[in-house]
Amino acid sequence: MATDLALGQPLEFAQQSCVLAHRIGRKLGAPESEVAEIHCHALLRYIGCNAETHAMATLFGDEIDFRRDFARIDPGQASEMGALIFAYLRRANAGAGGMAALGAVVRGLLLSKSASVEILSSHCEVAQRLAERLGFGPEIQRNLGQLYERWDGKGLPRGLKGEAVALAVRIVAFAQDAIVLRAAFGAEGAAAKIAARRGGAYEPRLVDLYLDHADTLTAGLDGVTWSDVQALAPEPDLPMSDQEFDEACLAMADFADLKSPWSSGHSRAVAALAREAASRCGLPAADAQDLYRAGLLHDIGQVGIPLRIWNKPSPFNDADWEQARLHAYYGERTLARPPALARLGALVAQHHERLDGSGYHRGLRGGALSAPARILAAAEAYQNKIEPRPHRPALSASAAAQELKREARAGTLDADAVAAVLSAAGHAKAAHKTLVADLTPREIEVLRAIARGQSTKQIANALGVSPKTIDNQTQSIFIKLAVRTRGGATLFAIEHGLS
C-alpha cells in the first residue's frame, strides 16, 4: 500500500491493521454496518497523508521519519510531543550552525502547533475528497474527517470527545497504534504504553479488551496477506467498470502528485501524452488504455522517498540517486496486487528503463522492453523536461524535443516512441481556460501559487500586494471551492488542471 510507504511503515501495515481492527470489532459485538466501516477505514485512513507534505518537510526535515516516530508517541502528552518536535527541528537545522540554528529551532517551535493543525486538517479534507471520488458513502467520508480525534477530546481536527468519535475511527486508530507499538517496543512494552493511554487517546474498553486478549488478537498478523483482507470484506469485490477503474487511477495519481509542489499535475500529463502517443503508434486500444493508467500510476512509488530528495535545489549526488531509483521499485511493489494492478505495475516498473541498460530499477535492455514501456519512458522524459524542478527551470517545448531526439540518437530512448510522443505533444491544442468555480483570474493565480507550496508572504511578494490582500483572496478561494485547507485547495487545482 502506498500509504504504508508514506508513513514509514512496512508495506503490510494497512493489511495487518485491517485484520486486527476486524478482530477487535467482532469481539466487541459491533454490528455488520460498523464492521464494514472498520474494514474501509483501516485501508483508507491515510489516503490524504500527502497533503501539505511540503510544509511538514520544510519544518521537520525528513517527513517519513517524522511520521514513523510520531506514530510511536502519545501526542496528547505535551512532554512527548515537545521532545519529538524539538529533536526534529534540531536535526532539520543542524547545518545552519550557531545562533542561526538556534533561531530556526525557536521559530519552528513557535510555528509547529499552527502548522500541525493545518497539516492534519488537510489530511482529513483531502482524504474525504478522494473517498468521495472513489465512490465511498457518507459514513466512510465522515470517518475520514475524524482521522486524528481522540477519546479525551484532545484530537484534531474538531476536538470530538468520547462516543462522538465514530466507532470505526476509535477502533482503527487503536489497532494501528497497537501494531506500531508492538513492532517498536515488543509485546510487553506496547502493553504498558497502551495501558498508560487508557481514557486518553483510547476508549477504556478497547484497552481492557486488548490487554485481556492481546495474544489472541495479534496471532498471525505478521503473515497476513491481501487474500486474508479480501476474505474479511463485508461484501464481495465487484468488477469495476472502465470508468470506475480510470477514476481510481486518477485518484491515486493525484495522491502521489500532492507530495511535492513540483509534481502537481505531472502524472495526469504523462498519462494523457502516453495514451495519445500509443494511438499515433497504432497500438491496440487496450494497450493505449493500459498506458494511460500506467502513466497515472507511474510515480506512486515516490511517496516512499523523502521529500528532501525531490526538493533538492541542486543535482542529485550518488546517495540521492540510490534513494530516487527506489521509487520505480516501490511503485511495482505497491501495484503487485490485485492482478489488474499488477499488469500496470509491470509497466510502471519500467518507466525509467533505457534501451542501453542505463536505466532503473532493473537496468533492462532493449529486447526486454515492450513497445508500451518504451512509450511510457519517452512520455515521462518529455513531460519531466518541460516542467520546472528545484535545481533547474523548465525547458521550452522545442528544447525538450531536441533533448529527446538526442537521447534517441544515443540509443537510450526508442526512436519510434520519441517520434510518437513528440507528435502527440506537438499536436496538442492549448486548453481553453474558462473560469472555474467563479474564480477570478487573480484568484486562479493565487490558487496556482498555493498549489506550488508558496506561503502567503511569498505569493504577496510575487504579485506585488500585501499579505493581507493575499489572505483575503485565499479565504475567498476557499469559500468558492468549498474547502477549508491549503491541501484541499491544492487537490482542487490538480483535479481541474490549474496547478
N, C-alpha and C positions, 0 to 999 in steps of 0.2 A: 504493500500500500504506500502511495506517495506521501500520505500524511505521516506515516511512521518515519520515513526518511527525514522529513522536515522537522520532526520533533527530536531527532537524535535517538530514536528507539529502534529496536530490531524490527525487521520487516514483518514479523508475525504479531506485532504488538496489538493492533486493532483486532485481529482474529482471536487472540488469546483473551482480550478483554471482553469481546462479544460472548465467548463461551462462559467465562466467569460471571459476567453480568446476568446471563441466562440462568445459570445455576442459582444465583442469589435470588433472582426474581421468582423462580419456581419454589424455592424454599420458603419465601415469604407468602406464597399463595397468590401472587399477582394475577389479575385476570388476563385473558389472552390478548385483549387490546393493549394492555400495558406491556406485555411481553413483546408484542410486535414493535412498540415504540422503543423498548430497550434494545432490541436487535438493530434497528436502524440507527439509533443514536450512537451505539458503540462503534459502528462502522463510519459514521458521518461526522462525528463530533468535531474533528479538526479540519474540515474541508475549507474553512475560512482562514486557516492559520497563516497563509501567506500575505494577508492584508497587513500593510504597514510594516512589513519586514525591514524595509529600508530604514524606517525610524528606529526600530529596535536595534539593528546592526550599527547605526550611527551612534547610538547611545552606549550600547553594551559590547560592541565588537562582534564576536562570533555568535550569531543568533542561534545556531543549532546547539552549541554547547550550553548557551544560556537556557534554552528551553529544556534541555535534558536535566540540568541542575535545578531549574525552577520546579520541575515535576517532583523533586525529592523533598522539597521543603513544605512547611505549612505557611502560606503567605498571610494567614491571619495572625501570625506571631510576628510582631514588629522586629524582634531581635533576629529571627531567621531571615526575614525579607531584607532587612537592612544590611545584614552581613553579606548576603548574596549580591545585592546591588553594589555595595562598596567594593567587593572583590572584583566584580566585572568592570566597574568604572576604572579601577586602578589598572587592570590588565589592558583595557582598551586604550588607556592614555599613557602606557608605560614608556612609549617612545618620546613623549614630549619633554620629560626631564624637569626636575626642579620645580619652581613656582608655577610654570606653565601646566605641568601635570596636576599639581595641587588645585589650581584654579579650575581645570577641566573637571576634576572629580567633584569639586564643590558645586559647580554649575550642574553637573549630571545629577547630583543628589537633589538639588532644588527642582529639577525638571522631571525626575523619574516618576513621581506619583501621577502628575497630569499626563505624562506620556504613556504610562501603563494603562490608565483609564481609556485613553484614545485607542491604543493598540488593541486591547482586549475587547473593547466595544466594537471595533472594526471587525475583529474575528467573527463576532456574533452576527453582525449585519451581513457580511459577505457570505457566511455560511447559510443564512436564511435565504438569501437571494439565489445562491447556487442550488439549494434544495428545491426552491420553487421552480427553477428552470428544469430540474431533473424530474419534476412531476410528483414530488412528495407532498403529502397532505398538510393541513394546517397544524396538526398536533406535532408532527416532526419538525416543522418550521418553528413552532413555538419553543420546542425544546432546545433547538439550536440557538435561540435567543437568550438562553439561560446558561450558557456554557460554563461560566465561572462563578455561578451562585453557590452559596454555602448554607448549611443548616442554621448557622448562627446569625445569618443576615449580613455578614461582612464581605460578601462576594460582589461580583460585577456581572452585568452592567447595571442592575437595578436594585441591588441590595435586598433581594427577596429572602424571606426567612421561613424556616420550618417547612410545613407542607405546602406553602405557596410555591416552593420549588417542585417542579414536576418529578414524579417518582422515577421515571426513566433517567432523568438528569442526576438525581441523587445516587441511584444505583450504579450508573456507568462511571461517574466521577470516582466513586468509591472503588469500583473494580479496577479501573485503570491505575489509580494510585496504589492499590494493593500489589499489583503486578510490578510496578516501578520500584516500590519499596522492598519487595522480596528480592528482586534482582540486585538491588544496591546494598541491602543490609542483611540479607538472609531471612529465614522464616521468623526467628526469634526477634531480631531487630525490627523487622516490619511489624510484628505483632505489638511491640512496645510503642512504636510510633503511632500505629493505628489507635491503640488504646488511649494515648495521650490526646488524640484529636476527637474523642467521643464527645458529642454535644457541641463541638466547634465546627470543624469542616464537615463532619459526618453525622448523620442521624444515628442516635444511640442504638436503635435496634439493628442497624446494619453492622455496627461494630460488634455488638454482642453475638449476632449470628455468625459473623466471620471468626471471631475468637473461639467460639464453641465448635466450629466445623471447618477450620482452615484447611486441614489436610484433605478432607473430602472435596471441598470446593475447588482446591487448586490441583487436584490429582490429574496428571497427564497433560497439563497446559502446555508444557514445552513441546509436545508432539502434535499440537492442534494443526489441522490442515484446512485448506479452503473448503474441501468437501464436508468437513465437520461443521463449518459455519453454515454452509448451504443446507445441511440436514436440519439445522435449527430454525431455518427461516419459517416465519409463520404462514407464508403462502408460497407455493412452488414458483420458481422463476418462470415468467412467461417470455416468449421470444419478443425481442424489441423490433419495432418497425425500423426501416432505414432512417426515417426522420428522427425517431427517438434515439437511435444509435448516434446519428450525427450530432444531436443536441448534447448527448452525454460527452462526446469527444470535445465539443466546443466548450463545455463547462470545465473539463479537465485542462484544456488549453489555457483558458482564462485563469484558472487556479495557478498554473505554472507561471504564466507571464506576470501575475501580480507580484511575484517575488522581488522584482527589480524594476525601477522606473525605466531602465534601459531596454527592457524586454517587452514593454507594454505593446500588445497587439502583434508581436513578432510571429507567434505560432499561427494565427489566422492568416497572416500574409503569406507565410511559407506554404500553407495548405492550399490556398487559392492558386498560387503560382504553380505548384506541383501538379495540381489537377488539370489546369489549363495546358501545361506542357505535355502531360500524358495524352491529352486529347490530340494535340498537334503531332505527337509521335505516332498516332494511330493505335495506341494501346487499347485493349478491350475496356468497355465501360466499368467492369468490375475492378480492373487494375487501377483505373483513374479514381474510382471511389476509395479503394484502399489507400492510394497515395494521398488523397485529401485527408483521410482520417489519420494516417501516419504523420502527415505534416502537422496536424493539430496537436498530436501527442509527442512530437519528436523531442521536445525539451522537458518532458515531465520529470526526467531524472535530475534536472538542475536543482530541484527543491532540496536534494540531499547534499548539495555543495554549499559551503558558507558564502554568504553574500560578499564578504570581503574579497573573494576571488573574482566574482563577476564585476564588482565595482572598483577593481584596482585601477588607479589612474595612470598606470604605466604598463608596458607589455609584460606578458607572463614570463616568469623565470621557470626553470625546470621543476621546482617544487610546486609551483602553481599549476603547471600542466599536468603533473601527476594527479592532482585533485580534479582539475577540469575534465580530464579524459574519462573520469569515472561516471560522468553524467549519462553517457551513452549506455554504459553497463547498467546503471541504476534504472534507466528507462526500460531496458529489456526485462530486468527483474520485476519491475513494477507491473509490467503488462504480461507477465508469464501465464496468467490465468484470468478468466476462462479462455477457451480456445479461440473465440472470436477476437479477443485482445491479443492473444499470443501471436496470431498471424501478423497483426500490426506491429507487435513488439519486435518481430524479426526484422522488419523494415526500419523501425526506429533505431535499432542497434547499429545500423549501417549508415546513418546519415552523416557521419564524419569519416567514413572509409574512403580511400582513394585508390585509383586503378593501379598505381605503382607500389601499393602496400605501405605507404607512408601515413595512412590514416589510423583511426582508432574506433572501437576499443580492441578489435582483434587483429588489426593490420592485414585485412583481407586484400587480395589482389584481383585484377580484372575478371578472371574467369569465375570467381566466386560471387561476383556482384551482379544481381539481376538488373534488368532494364529499369524497373521501378526504383530500385535502390540508387541507381546512378542518377536518375532524375531528381530524387529527393535530395541527394548530396549537392547537386548543382543548384537547385532551388534555394536550399538553405544558405549556400555560399553566396549567392547573389543577394538575397534579402539581407543577410548579415552585413554585406559591404555597403549597402545603401542606407543603413541605419547608423546613427552615431553610437559610439561606445566611450566609456570613461577615458580611454587612452588615445582616442582619435576621433576626428569629425567623420560624418558620413561621406562616402564617396558619391559623386554625381552618378546618375544612371549610366552615362556614357563611359565614365571611368571604371565603374563596376563591370560593365560589359567587356571592356578591354582586359581587365584582370581575369575574368572568367575565360576569355579566349586564350590568354597567355597560359593559364593552367591547363587548358585542353591541349594546347600545342606541346606542353611539357609532359603530358601523359598522366596527369594526376586526376583530372576530371574527364568524363566521357564527352567527346566532341559532339555527338548527336544529342546527348542530353543537354549540353550547354546551348546548342543551337535552338532546341525546343524551348528552353527556359527563357532565353533572350527574346525569342519570337513572342512568347507569351507576355513577357514584360513590356516589350515594345509596342504591342497592340492594345495594351490595357488603356482604357479610357479613364481620364480623371473623373473621379466620382463627383457628382453634382452635390455640393454641400448645401443641404437645406437646414433650416433651423430645427434643432431637436429640443423637445420639451420646452419650447418657447424661450430657450436661452438666447441672449443677445450675442452678437459677435464678440464683444469684450468678455462676456461670461464664458464663452467657449475657449477663449484664450486662457482665462484663469483656470478653467477645468483641465485643459491640457497641461498647464503648469503643475497643478495638483497631482495629476496622473504621473508626471515626471518626478514626483517626490520633492518638489520645491516648497520651502517654507513660505509663510505669509510675507515675511520680510524680503525674501529673495524675489518673490513674484512682484512685490511693490517696487523694488529697485529696478527690475527688468522693464516694468511698464511705466515707470516714472510717476507713480502715485504714492499715497501714504499707505502704511499697513492697515490703518483703519478702513480705508476705502476697499482694500482687498478683502478684509474681514467681512465687511458688509456684502460685497459681491459673493463671497463664499457662502454666507448664510442664505442669500437669495438663490444660489445654485442648489444648495441642499434642499430648500423648500420645493423648488421646481422639480428636482429629481426624486423627491420623497425619500431622501437618505439622511442619515444622522452623522456619518463619519467620513473622513477622507478616504478610507478604504472602500466604503460603499460608492463614493463618487468616482474613484478610480476604476472600479469594476464597471460602472455605467459607461465611462468613457471608452473602455475596451470593447464592451458589447456593441457600442454604436459607432465604432471607427473614429473616435475623436481623440485617441491617445497619441 
